[in-house]
């Protein structure tokens, strides 16, 4: 939840709901039946950050209602820890390695001795 939106993850699906405005329809993910289910979500100031069941990270810009970036590391990502603004995200993959992901320039840097 942030100042304007709340997101709920249940059974692999996400519902994004605008607080204090019942006239706007909820936004649901995955948006098509061919997409992977959602395993984890985080809300930053302007972003809904999702991790799908295949270990792919996705950034969704809430205000523009547009998916901006997808990132998949060498190994599937299992856990994500974005900062408050969503401009950096620690990703832990299935091997236990940590990566610092920067969605601004779509770069990823291994964290040594993680």
Secondary structure, DSSP 8 states (H G I E B T S, - for coil): --SSEEEEEETTEEEEEETT-TTS--EEES-STTS--EEEEEE-SSEEEEEETTS-EEEEETTTTEEEEEE--SS-EEEEEE-TTSS-EEEEETTS-EEEEETTTTEEEE-TT-
